[in-house]
Amino acid sequence: MTKEEAYNQRLLEIKKELGNIGVPISTILIKKEINQLPHILDPDEKIIHAVTGNWEGSKNGLLVATDKKLIFQSYGLFHSFQENISYDKMNPISCRVGLHYADITIVSEKSITIENVNNNKNALSFCDTVNNYLLHLKKEPISIVKNQSSNPETDIMEQLKKLGKLRENGILTDQEFTEQKKKLLDRL
């Protein structure tokens, strides 16, 4: 498969995911943002929700919640902007609903407001989805599946690599990573 074919296939998958959660993928306002997602997301990264709005009131764009992080991206005539927000340092997000629009506030290492989210119902759904996902991440115990290879040291090294990727992708906090790493190293 060529790079272009892989890109087009991933773009179709992403558009299907966005369509399934009700994001209007045909709107011209976020066409560039959607077209950039295959370059931004990992091949196995899944979109769990998305909304459109303005970053701190200045940049119109797309806020995407994946199974690994939040991403806000905006591409205009004279600017391109992308911000990744890791779940491991994020507090539950809040939603302030107005008459026609809503504001979503994300508190991580700094406080960020996505203003003028079009469609209050979509904004509330986004906040609920992300907050439930954050709760799931914090409560879910780390299960390490034993590999069926003949060398236990190799199994442990592979599991350590997997833990490192989970931490790198923001799924595990540094403390959770350290605890699980210690358990694995104690088995050596």
TORFIGU-88691 format. One record per residue (C-alpha): residue number from 1; x, y, z; residue in one letter. Coordinates in Angstrom, 1 decimal. Each point is the difference from the previous one (the first is absolute). Layout:
! TORFIGU-88691
<site><resi>NUM</resi><u>X</u><v>Y</v><w>Z</w><resn>A</resn></site>
...
! end
This chain:
! TORFIGU-88691
<site><resi>1</resi><u>0.0</u><v>0.0</v><w>0.0</w><resn>M</resn></site>
<site><resi>2</resi><u>1.4</u><v>3.4</v><w>-0.9</w><resn>T</resn></site>
<site><resi>3</resi><u>0.2</u><v>2.9</v><w>2.4</w><resn>K</resn></site>
<site><resi>4</resi><u>-2.9</u><v>1.7</v><w>-1.8</w><resn>E</resn></site>
<site><resi>5</resi><u>-2.2</u><v>-3.1</v><w>0.2</w><resn>E</resn></site>
<site><resi>6</resi><u>0.8</u><v>-0.4</v><w>3.7</w><resn>A</resn></site>
<site><resi>7</resi><u>-0.9</u><v>3.7</v><w>0.6</w><resn>Y</resn></site>
<site><resi>8</resi><u>-3.2</u><v>-0.3</v><w>-2.0</w><resn>N</resn></site>
<site><resi>9</resi><u>-1.0</u><v>-3.2</v><w>1.9</w><resn>Q</resn></site>
<site><resi>10</resi><u>0.7</u><v>1.5</v><w>3.4</w><resn>R</resn></site>
<site><resi>11</resi><u>-1.9</u><v>3.2</v><w>-1.0</w><resn>L</resn></site>
<site><resi>12</resi><u>-3.0</u><v>-2.1</v><w>-0.9</w><resn>L</resn></site>
<site><resi>13</resi><u>0.2</u><v>-1.8</v><w>3.4</w><resn>E</resn></site>
<site><resi>14</resi><u>0.3</u><v>3.4</v><w>1.8</w><resn>I</resn></site>
<site><resi>15</resi><u>-3.0</u><v>1.5</v><w>-1.9</w><resn>K</resn></site>
<site><resi>16</resi><u>-2.0</u><v>-3.1</v><w>0.9</w><resn>K</resn></site>
<site><resi>17</resi><u>0.9</u><v>0.4</v><w>3.7</w><resn>E</resn></site>
<site><resi>18</resi><u>-0.9</u><v>3.7</v><w>-0.1</w><resn>L</resn></site>
<site><resi>19</resi><u>-3.3</u><v>-0.8</v><w>-1.8</w><resn>G</resn></site>
<site><resi>20</resi><u>-0.9</u><v>-2.6</v><w>2.6</w><resn>N</resn></site>
<site><resi>21</resi><u>0.3</u><v>2.6</v><w>2.8</w><resn>I</resn></site>
<site><resi>22</resi><u>-1.9</u><v>2.6</v><w>-2.0</w><resn>G</resn></site>
<site><resi>23</resi><u>2.7</u><v>2.4</v><w>-1.1</w><resn>V</resn></site>
<site><resi>24</resi><u>-1.0</u><v>1.7</v><w>-3.2</w><resn>P</resn></site>
<site><resi>25</resi><u>3.0</u><v>-1.1</v><w>-2.2</w><resn>I</resn></site>
<site><resi>26</resi><u>-1.3</u><v>1.8</v><w>-3.1</w><resn>S</resn></site>
<site><resi>27</resi><u>0.4</u><v>3.5</v><w>1.5</w><resn>T</resn></site>
<site><resi>28</resi><u>2.6</u><v>2.2</v><w>-1.7</w><resn>I</resn></site>
<site><resi>29</resi><u>1.0</u><v>1.5</v><w>3.4</w><resn>L</resn></site>
<site><resi>30</resi><u>1.8</u><v>-3.1</v><w>1.2</w><resn>I</resn></site>
<site><resi>31</resi><u>0.9</u><v>-1.7</v><w>-3.3</w><resn>K</resn></site>
<site><resi>32</resi><u>3.7</u><v>0.8</v><w>0.3</w><resn>K</resn></site>
<site><resi>33</resi><u>0.0</u><v>-1.2</v><w>3.7</w><resn>E</resn></site>
<site><resi>34</resi><u>-1.6</u><v>-3.3</v><w>-1.0</w><resn>I</resn></site>
<site><resi>35</resi><u>2.4</u><v>-0.5</v><w>-2.9</w><resn>N</resn></site>
<site><resi>36</resi><u>3.0</u><v>0.4</v><w>2.4</w><resn>Q</resn></site>
<site><resi>37</resi><u>-1.3</u><v>-2.7</v><w>2.5</w><resn>L</resn></site>
<site><resi>38</resi><u>1.7</u><v>-2.9</v><w>-1.8</w><resn>P</resn></site>
<site><resi>39</resi><u>3.3</u><v>1.7</v><w>0.4</w><resn>H</resn></site>
<site><resi>40</resi><u>-0.6</u><v>0.9</v><w>3.7</w><resn>I</resn></site>
<site><resi>41</resi><u>-1.6</u><v>-3.2</v><w>1.4</w><resn>L</resn></site>
<site><resi>42</resi><u>1.8</u><v>-3.3</v><w>0.6</w><resn>D</resn></site>
<site><resi>43</resi><u>-1.2</u><v>-2.7</v><w>-2.3</w><resn>P</resn></site>
<site><resi>44</resi><u>-1.8</u><v>-1.8</v><w>2.8</w><resn>D</resn></site>
<site><resi>45</resi><u>-1.3</u><v>3.2</v><w>1.7</w><resn>E</resn></site>
<site><resi>46</resi><u>-3.8</u><v>0.1</v><w>0.2</w><resn>K</resn></site>
<site><resi>47</resi><u>-2.2</u><v>3.2</v><w>0.1</w><resn>I</resn></site>
<site><resi>48</resi><u>-2.5</u><v>-0.1</v><w>2.9</w><resn>I</resn></site>
<site><resi>49</resi><u>-1.5</u><v>3.5</v><w>-0.6</w><resn>H</resn></site>
<site><resi>50</resi><u>0.6</u><v>3.3</v><w>-1.7</w><resn>A</resn></site>
<site><resi>51</resi><u>-1.5</u><v>3.5</v><w>-0.1</w><resn>V</resn></site>
<site><resi>52</resi><u>0.7</u><v>3.3</v><w>-1.8</w><resn>T</resn></site>
<site><resi>53</resi><u>0.8</u><v>3.2</v><w>1.8</w><resn>G</resn></site>
<site><resi>54</resi><u>2.5</u><v>2.9</v><w>0.6</w><resn>N</resn></site>
<site><resi>55</resi><u>3.2</u><v>-0.5</v><w>1.9</w><resn>W</resn></site>
<site><resi>56</resi><u>0.0</u><v>2.7</v><w>2.7</w><resn>E</resn></site>
<site><resi>57</resi><u>-2.3</u><v>2.0</v><w>-2.3</w><resn>G</resn></site>
<site><resi>58</resi><u>2.5</u><v>0.5</v><w>-2.8</w><resn>S</resn></site>
<site><resi>59</resi><u>0.5</u><v>-3.1</v><w>-2.2</w><resn>K</resn></site>
<site><resi>60</resi><u>-3.0</u><v>-1.9</v><w>-1.5</w><resn>N</resn></site>
<site><resi>61</resi><u>0.7</u><v>-3.7</v><w>-0.1</w><resn>G</resn></site>
<site><resi>62</resi><u>-0.7</u><v>-3.6</v><w>0.9</w><resn>L</resn></site>
<site><resi>63</resi><u>0.4</u><v>-1.4</v><w>3.5</w><resn>L</resn></site>
<site><resi>64</resi><u>0.4</u><v>-3.8</v><w>-0.2</w><resn>V</resn></site>
<site><resi>65</resi><u>0.0</u><v>-2.5</v><w>2.9</w><resn>A</resn></site>
<site><resi>66</resi><u>1.8</u><v>-3.2</v><w>-0.7</w><resn>T</resn></site>
<site><resi>67</resi><u>0.7</u><v>-3.0</v><w>2.1</w><resn>D</resn></site>
<site><resi>68</resi><u>3.5</u><v>1.5</v><w>0.6</w><resn>K</resn></site>
<site><resi>69</resi><u>-0.4</u><v>3.8</v><w>0.3</w><resn>K</resn></site>
<site><resi>70</resi><u>-1.9</u><v>3.1</v><w>-0.9</w><resn>L</resn></site>
<site><resi>71</resi><u>1.1</u><v>1.9</v><w>-3.1</w><resn>I</resn></site>
<site><resi>72</resi><u>-1.1</u><v>3.5</v><w>-1.1</w><resn>F</resn></site>
<site><resi>73</resi><u>1.0</u><v>1.0</v><w>-3.5</w><resn>Q</resn></site>
<site><resi>74</resi><u>-0.7</u><v>3.0</v><w>-2.1</w><resn>S</resn></site>
<site><resi>75</resi><u>1.1</u><v>0.8</v><w>-3.5</w><resn>Y</resn></site>
<site><resi>76</resi><u>-0.7</u><v>3.4</v><w>-1.5</w><resn>G</resn></site>
<site><resi>77</resi><u>1.2</u><v>2.0</v><w>-3.0</w><resn>L</resn></site>
<site><resi>78</resi><u>2.9</u><v>1.4</v><w>2.0</w><resn>F</resn></site>
<site><resi>79</resi><u>0.4</u><v>-2.3</v><w>3.0</w><resn>H</resn></site>
<site><resi>80</resi><u>0.2</u><v>-3.6</v><w>1.0</w><resn>S</resn></site>
<site><resi>81</resi><u>-0.3</u><v>-1.0</v><w>3.6</w><resn>F</resn></site>
<site><resi>82</resi><u>-0.1</u><v>-3.3</v><w>1.9</w><resn>Q</resn></site>
<site><resi>83</resi><u>0.0</u><v>-0.8</v><w>3.7</w><resn>E</resn></site>
<site><resi>84</resi><u>0.1</u><v>-3.5</v><w>1.5</w><resn>N</resn></site>
<site><resi>85</resi><u>-1.3</u><v>-0.4</v><w>3.6</w><resn>I</resn></site>
<site><resi>86</resi><u>1.0</u><v>-3.1</v><w>1.8</w><resn>S</resn></site>
<site><resi>87</resi><u>-2.7</u><v>-1.8</v><w>2.1</w><resn>Y</resn></site>
<site><resi>88</resi><u>2.5</u><v>-0.8</v><w>2.8</w><resn>D</resn></site>
<site><resi>89</resi><u>0.2</u><v>3.6</v><w>1.2</w><resn>K</resn></site>
<site><resi>90</resi><u>-3.5</u><v>1.0</v><w>-0.7</w><resn>M</resn></site>
<site><resi>91</resi><u>-2.8</u><v>0.7</v><w>2.4</w><resn>N</resn></site>
<site><resi>92</resi><u>-3.6</u><v>-0.6</v><w>-0.9</w><resn>P</resn></site>
<site><resi>93</resi><u>-1.2</u><v>2.5</v><w>-2.6</w><resn>I</resn></site>
<site><resi>94</resi><u>-2.9</u><v>2.3</v><w>0.5</w><resn>S</resn></site>
<site><resi>95</resi><u>-2.7</u><v>1.3</v><w>-2.4</w><resn>C</resn></site>
<site><resi>96</resi><u>-1.8</u><v>3.4</v><w>0.4</w><resn>R</resn></site>
<site><resi>97</resi><u>-3.1</u><v>0.0</v><w>-2.2</w><resn>V</resn></site>
<site><resi>98</resi><u>-1.4</u><v>3.3</v><w>-1.4</w><resn>G</resn></site>
<site><resi>99</resi><u>-3.0</u><v>0.7</v><w>-2.1</w><resn>L</resn></site>
<site><resi>100</resi><u>1.5</u><v>-1.3</v><w>-3.3</w><resn>H</resn></site>
<site><resi>101</resi><u>3.6</u><v>-0.8</v><w>0.7</w><resn>Y</resn></site>
<site><resi>102</resi><u>2.0</u><v>-1.6</v><w>2.8</w><resn>A</resn></site>
<site><resi>103</resi><u>3.5</u><v>0.4</v><w>1.4</w><resn>D</resn></site>
<site><resi>104</resi><u>2.2</u><v>-3.0</v><w>1.0</w><resn>I</resn></site>
<site><resi>105</resi><u>2.7</u><v>0.6</v><w>2.5</w><resn>T</resn></site>
<site><resi>106</resi><u>2.9</u><v>-2.4</v><w>0.2</w><resn>I</resn></site>
<site><resi>107</resi><u>2.3</u><v>0.2</v><w>3.0</w><resn>V</resn></site>
<site><resi>108</resi><u>3.3</u><v>-1.8</v><w>-0.4</w><resn>S</resn></site>
<site><resi>109</resi><u>3.4</u><v>1.7</v><w>0.4</w><resn>E</resn></site>
<site><resi>110</resi><u>-1.9</u><v>3.2</v><w>-0.8</w><resn>K</resn></site>
<site><resi>111</resi><u>-3.6</u><v>0.9</v><w>-0.4</w><resn>S</resn></site>
<site><resi>112</resi><u>-1.4</u><v>0.1</v><w>-3.6</w><resn>I</resn></site>
<site><resi>113</resi><u>-3.4</u><v>1.0</v><w>-1.1</w><resn>T</resn></site>
<site><resi>114</resi><u>-1.5</u><v>-1.1</v><w>-3.3</w><resn>I</resn></site>
<site><resi>115</resi><u>-2.6</u><v>2.7</v><w>-0.6</w><resn>E</resn></site>
<site><resi>116</resi><u>-3.1</u><v>0.1</v><w>-2.2</w><resn>N</resn></site>
<site><resi>117</resi><u>-0.4</u><v>-3.8</v><w>-0.4</w><resn>V</resn></site>
<site><resi>118</resi><u>-2.8</u><v>-0.2</v><w>-2.5</w><resn>N</resn></site>
<site><resi>119</resi><u>-2.9</u><v>-2.2</v><w>1.4</w><resn>N</resn></site>
<site><resi>120</resi><u>-0.4</u><v>-0.1</v><w>3.8</w><resn>N</resn></site>
<site><resi>121</resi><u>-1.1</u><v>-3.7</v><w>-0.1</w><resn>K</resn></site>
<site><resi>122</resi><u>3.2</u><v>-0.9</v><w>-1.8</w><resn>N</resn></site>
<site><resi>123</resi><u>2.1</u><v>2.0</v><w>2.5</w><resn>A</resn></site>
<site><resi>124</resi><u>-1.6</u><v>-1.7</v><w>2.9</w><resn>L</resn></site>
<site><resi>125</resi><u>0.4</u><v>-3.4</v><w>-1.6</w><resn>S</resn></site>
<site><resi>126</resi><u>3.7</u><v>0.7</v><w>-0.7</w><resn>F</resn></site>
<site><resi>127</resi><u>0.6</u><v>1.0</v><w>3.7</w><resn>C</resn></site>
<site><resi>128</resi><u>-1.9</u><v>-3.1</v><w>1.3</w><resn>D</resn></site>
<site><resi>129</resi><u>1.9</u><v>-2.3</v><w>-2.4</w><resn>T</resn></site>
<site><resi>130</resi><u>3.4</u><v>1.4</v><w>0.9</w><resn>V</resn></site>
<site><resi>131</resi><u>-0.7</u><v>0.1</v><w>3.8</w><resn>N</resn></site>
<site><resi>132</resi><u>-1.3</u><v>-3.6</v><w>-0.1</w><resn>N</resn></site>
<site><resi>133</resi><u>3.2</u><v>-1.0</v><w>-1.9</w><resn>Y</resn></site>
<site><resi>134</resi><u>2.2</u><v>1.8</v><w>2.5</w><resn>L</resn></site>
<site><resi>135</resi><u>-1.8</u><v>-1.8</v><w>2.9</w><resn>L</resn></site>
<site><resi>136</resi><u>0.5</u><v>-3.3</v><w>-1.9</w><resn>H</resn></site>
<site><resi>137</resi><u>3.7</u><v>0.6</v><w>-0.4</w><resn>L</resn></site>
<site><resi>138</resi><u>0.5</u><v>0.8</v><w>3.7</w><resn>K</resn></site>
<site><resi>139</resi><u>-2.0</u><v>-3.0</v><w>1.2</w><resn>K</resn></site>
<site><resi>140</resi><u>1.2</u><v>-2.6</v><w>-2.5</w><resn>E</resn></site>
<site><resi>141</resi><u>2.6</u><v>-2.3</v><w>1.5</w><resn>P</resn></site>
<site><resi>142</resi><u>2.9</u><v>-0.7</v><w>-2.1</w><resn>I</resn></site>
<site><resi>143</resi><u>-0.2</u><v>-3.6</v><w>-1.1</w><resn>S</resn></site>
<site><resi>144</resi><u>3.1</u><v>-1.5</v><w>-1.4</w><resn>I</resn></site>
<site><resi>145</resi><u>-0.6</u><v>-3.1</v><w>-2.2</w><resn>V</resn></site>
<site><resi>146</resi><u>2.6</u><v>-2.6</v><w>0.3</w><resn>K</resn></site>
<site><resi>147</resi><u>1.5</u><v>-0.8</v><w>-3.3</w><resn>N</resn></site>
<site><resi>148</resi><u>0.3</u><v>-3.7</v><w>-0.9</w><resn>Q</resn></site>
<site><resi>149</resi><u>3.7</u><v>0.2</v><w>-1.0</w><resn>S</resn></site>
<site><resi>150</resi><u>2.6</u><v>-2.3</v><w>1.6</w><resn>S</resn></site>
<site><resi>151</resi><u>2.2</u><v>2.8</v><w>1.4</w><resn>N</resn></site>
<site><resi>152</resi><u>-1.5</u><v>1.9</v><w>3.0</w><resn>P</resn></site>
<site><resi>153</resi><u>2.6</u><v>2.7</v><w>-0.2</w><resn>E</resn></site>
<site><resi>154</resi><u>-1.0</u><v>0.8</v><w>-3.6</w><resn>T</resn></site>
<site><resi>155</resi><u>-3.7</u><v>0.0</v><w>1.1</w><resn>D</resn></site>
<site><resi>156</resi><u>0.7</u><v>2.5</v><w>2.7</w><resn>I</resn></site>
<site><resi>157</resi><u>2.1</u><v>2.2</v><w>-2.3</w><resn>M</resn></site>
<site><resi>158</resi><u>-2.9</u><v>0.1</v><w>-2.5</w><resn>E</resn></site>
<site><resi>159</resi><u>-2.4</u><v>0.9</v><w>2.7</w><resn>Q</resn></site>
<site><resi>160</resi><u>2.3</u><v>2.8</v><w>1.2</w><resn>L</resn></site>
<site><resi>161</resi><u>0.0</u><v>1.3</v><w>-3.6</w><resn>K</resn></site>
<site><resi>162</resi><u>-3.8</u><v>-0.1</v><w>-0.1</w><resn>K</resn></site>
<site><resi>163</resi><u>-0.2</u><v>1.9</v><w>3.3</w><resn>L</resn></site>
<site><resi>164</resi><u>2.4</u><v>2.6</v><w>-1.3</w><resn>G</resn></site>
<site><resi>165</resi><u>-2.2</u><v>0.5</v><w>-3.0</w><resn>K</resn></site>
<site><resi>166</resi><u>-3.1</u><v>0.3</v><w>2.2</w><resn>L</resn></site>
<site><resi>167</resi><u>1.8</u><v>2.7</v><w>2.0</w><resn>R</resn></site>
<site><resi>168</resi><u>1.3</u><v>1.8</v><w>-3.1</w><resn>E</resn></site>
<site><resi>169</resi><u>-3.6</u><v>0.1</v><w>-1.4</w><resn>N</resn></site>
<site><resi>170</resi><u>-1.3</u><v>1.5</v><w>3.2</w><resn>G</resn></site>
<site><resi>171</resi><u>-2.0</u><v>-3.1</v><w>1.0</w><resn>I</resn></site>
<site><resi>172</resi><u>2.1</u><v>-0.6</v><w>3.1</w><resn>L</resn></site>
<site><resi>173</resi><u>1.2</u><v>2.6</v><w>2.4</w><resn>T</resn></site>
<site><resi>174</resi><u>3.7</u><v>-0.1</v><w>1.1</w><resn>D</resn></site>
<site><resi>175</resi><u>-1.0</u><v>-1.4</v><w>3.3</w><resn>Q</resn></site>
<site><resi>176</resi><u>-2.1</u><v>-2.8</v><w>-1.5</w><resn>E</resn></site>
<site><resi>177</resi><u>2.8</u><v>-0.8</v><w>-2.4</w><resn>F</resn></site>
<site><resi>178</resi><u>2.6</u><v>-0.1</v><w>2.9</w><resn>T</resn></site>
<site><resi>179</resi><u>-2.3</u><v>-2.3</v><w>2.0</w><resn>E</resn></site>
<site><resi>180</resi><u>-0.6</u><v>-2.5</v><w>-2.8</w><resn>Q</resn></site>
<site><resi>181</resi><u>3.7</u><v>0.1</v><w>-1.1</w><resn>K</resn></site>
<site><resi>182</resi><u>1.0</u><v>-0.9</v><w>3.6</w><resn>K</resn></site>
<site><resi>183</resi><u>-2.3</u><v>-3.0</v><w>0.0</w><resn>K</resn></site>
<site><resi>184</resi><u>1.4</u><v>-1.2</v><w>-3.3</w><resn>L</resn></site>
<site><resi>185</resi><u>3.6</u><v>0.5</v><w>1.1</w><resn>L</resn></site>
<site><resi>186</resi><u>-0.6</u><v>-1.8</v><w>3.2</w><resn>D</resn></site>
<site><resi>187</resi><u>-1.0</u><v>-3.1</v><w>-2.1</w><resn>R</resn></site>
<site><resi>188</resi><u>3.5</u><v>-0.1</v><w>-1.6</w><resn>L</resn></site>
! end
